[in-house]
Amino acid sequence: MQPAATAANLSPWEPGLLAMLTYGAMVFALMLILLFFCTFLGEKKGGREKERAYESGVIPTGLALLRSPTEFYMVAVFFLIFDVEAAFIFSWAVSFYSLGWTGWMFMTFFIVLLLFGLFYVWKKGGLKWGTTTLPHSCNSKTSC
């Protein structure tokens, strides 16, 4: 095995650094052009209806001082974490034979690391659902 030549890495015909930088610059330029067109050519309408908060088609009424339970937020975060984990495991399973034992070792390490994180959250009480008692300095009229 011989080291790759430096000129080959900068050739636009070989997949290398120059091709990656050119692609990144083109994506960045396209993004800037699209943002420019959206900002300066887009229609701007103001008014009372545009400034009102959108609540899934429901007209908001009353004060927005209701507290939502953090358990819903925690469930959403856990769902996202394990959904991403499932995507990684699925992509590993598709290329299982080409990755071989090295891929298996990396995926085992990934799953064990996620299990440690799950057990840590479980130990800290992140999976408990229900009401908790607040400290004495917190009440319903002051913020904690």
PyMOL commands that set and color helices and strands:
alter all, ss='L'
color gray80, all
select helices_A, chain A and resi 6-9+17-41+48-51+70-94+96-124
alter helices_A, ss='H'
color red, helices_A
deselect
rebuild
show_as cartoon
